[in-house]
Structures are given as C-alpha cells and as structure tokens.
Amino acid sequence: MSRRDIGTDDHRVRVRPGKSSRPRTKIRPDYSKARRGRVIRVDRGRYHVRMVDDGTAVVAVKAREIPRGAIVVGDVCAMVGDLSGRKDTLARIAQVDERNTVLRRVGEEGEAQGVERVIVANADLLVIVTALAQPEPRTGMIDRCIVAAYDAGMDVLLVLTKADLGDPSELQKLYGPMELPIVVSTIIDEVADAQGLAQIEQRLAGRVSVLVGHSGVGKSTLINALIPEAQRDTGEVNVVTGRGRHTSTSAMAFALDDGGIVIDTPGVRTFGLAHVEPEDLLRGFPDLFEVAADCPRGCTHEAGVIDCALDEITDPIGVARVDSYRRLLGSRASTEW
C-alpha cells in the first residue's frame, strides 16, 4: 500500500485520517405518524409551537437538516422529543409539512432588496387593517396587500378603523366593485366598538387569519379586543409625521375560542411584489379570468394593449372591476408602503 503524501518528511507532523468514503444511507426517518404542532412564534432560534391535538404549548429547536429560515409562523410540523410543555424542556421540529398557502413579499430597499421573504404559512384570510384618519389611508398599501393575497390563494377582508375620525364612503366606493367584504369600526380610547368587533369575529370564525397594516391603525387594539390575554402593546400616532410607532416586532399567532387562529404581523416599510405574474393576479377576479381567455397569447391585460378582451367589457360593474384589476396590476411595480 502506497504511503500517503502529506507534503513533508517531518515525522513530528501528524495528519488526521481522511473521511470515510462510505456512501450515506438514503433511508430517511418516517414522521408521518408523529404528532403535529403549529408554529405560533419564532424567537432567536427557538420555535414556540402549539400542539394541534391538545393545544399544549411547547418550545422547540429545529432538526439540523432543516435549513435556516425554513420555518415560519403558521407552519405545521412533525414534532418529536419532549412534548410535555413543562418549563425548561425542549422539543424538536423534525419535519415541516407541505404548506397550503404562502404569503410572501420581496424586499425593495437596503440589503434585503430582491430577497423573497415568507411572512406566514397556511393562512386562508388576509385582514387588511386601515385607519380612516391618523394615519391617513393609503390605497397603494391596500392594493399591494390584495395582490399578495390573491397570489397566495387567500381571501381578503378590509377593516376600516377610526370611523369616528374619517368618512369610509370613498374607500367603500373604490373597493366595492372588487366584491371585497368591508367592515367599518371605531376605536376610542384603545377600545374597538362592539358592533364592528362582532362583525370581525364573525368573519374570522374558524379561519386562519393574518392581520396586516401600518403602525397606528389599530391592529394591536383589535388583537387585544379579540383575544384579551394577548396583551399586545399599542402605540400612539406621531402628530408631526402622521405615522404610528411599531409595537409588534415579530409575527405571532393567537387562538380564538371557536378554533380559529389570528396572526398579528409587524409593520413593514415595503411590500415588494416582483414575484407576482399578471395571470396569478387575474385569478383573483374569476369573472375577468374567463373573459381574458379570449386574449391573444402573451397579453399583459394592461390599459392600451391591442386586442385585450377585457376592453370589450361594457357594463358599468364589469368596467369598474377591470379598472380595479389594472390598478392592482400597476401597483406591482410601485414601492409605496
């Protein structure tokens, strides 16, 4: 057997033996019968999980083979290890189940520019919370959230807060043709009104919902009204800038009494939609999707495009929906948030 060349004749030099060339086994553990848990919060390498079968809250770490950043709030995972939930015990996330929906955005500024980020997984309802005043509503933000929801295959609920300070009629008129459910609510002294709250509770019943919105619109106040034990911090609006102070620093899920789940998210400065294609957005308008089947191949459906079948729609409601779709289509390239 030939002597291994270590690059020197000095007998004092010792070289570690080479790694074995034995191939790794292709047999992987089967976690199909493992208990499942839903991730409710991610905090510095620790995953706070609520067990699906009995609601036990456990803290877990991920298995080494799961890539960093691959687990987000809303993920349903195979859990192993200590699942008792006792203090100072750790479970382990062995596997992340396939996701039903993924709400994502693309960074548009700083080091995160162009990086696609998953916000939450397995949610089926996006609740866009917008104040009618203090801060003023921004339709660009609403449009981009709707685009993200349609791309993820989620339903949309528009909640207009602070109705005691502003008139909701303009936003109702603008988003009415899109057939979005809209709830108008007031928030006085950090308390949501009972009537508006009852309508919101009815819409959230049995759903996995995600709340998004600017700081200061009353998002945390709504969470506290829906789940008093959540005790989310609430902040005041800056009288000079008209913007609220960020009070939520990470996404967190809360359980409703009826079995539904509400996920609160921190505010973000940008909501990039570079990953959304026109056809994916059009699926959020089933009536227009059928008409667009007659468009020439490669049609972008934008205003002014030759032979776009959407231009043949003449009834007032249909025209309003085409305008809404094209406005959302244009918002994909905007950076407003």
C-alpha positions, 0 to 999 in steps of 0.5 A: 500500500502506497504511503500517503503524501502529506507534503513533508518528511517531518515525522513530528507532523501528524495528519488526521485520517481522511473521511470515510468514503462510505456512501450515506444511507438514503433511508430517511426517518418516517414522521408521518405518524408523529404528532403535529404542532403549529408554529405560533412564534419564532424567537432567536432560534427557538420555535414556540409551537402549539400542539394541534391535538391538545393545544399544549404549548411547547418550545422547540429547536429545529432538526439540523437538516432543516435549513435556516429560515425554513420555518415560519409562523403558521407552519405545521410540523412533525414534532418529536422529543419532549412534548410535555410543555413543562418549563425548561424542556425542549422539543424538536421540529423534525419535519415541516409539512407541505404548506397550503398557502404562502404569503410572501413579499420581496424586499425593495430597499437596503440589503434585503432588496430582491430577497423573497421573504415568507411572512406566514404559512397556511393562512386562508384570510388576509385582514387588511387593517386601515385607519380612516384618519391618523394615519391617513389611508393609503390605497397603494398599501391596500392594493399591494396587500390584495395582490399578495393575497390573491397570489397566495390563494387567500381571501381578503377582508378590509377593516376600516378603523377610526370611523369616528375620525374619517368618512369610509364612503370613498374607500367603500366606493373604490373597493366595492366593485372588487366584491371585497367584504368591508367592515367599518369600526371605531376605536376610542380610547384603545377600545374597538366598538362592539358592533364592528368587533362582532362583525370581525369575529364573525368573519374570522370564525374558524379561519386562519387569519393574518392581520396586516397594516401600518403602525397606528391603525389599530391592529394591536387594539383589535388583537387585544379586543379579540383575544384579551390575554394577548396583551399586545402593546399599542402605540400612539400616532406621531402628530408631526409625521402622521405615522404610528410607532411599531409595537409588534416586532415579530409575527405571532399567532393567537387562538380564538375560542371557536378554533380559529387562529389570528396572526398579528404581523409587524409593520413593514416599510415595503411590500415588494411584489416582483414575484407576482405574474399578471395571470396569478393576479387575474385569478383573483377576479374569476369573472375577468379570468374567463373573459381574458381567455379570449386574449391573444397569447402573451397579453399583459391585460394592461390599459392600451394593449391591442386586442385585450378582451377585457376592453370589450367589457361594457357594463358599468360593474364589469368596467369598474372591476377591470379598472380595479384589476389594472390598478392592482396590476400597476401597483406591482411595480410601485414601492409605496408602503 
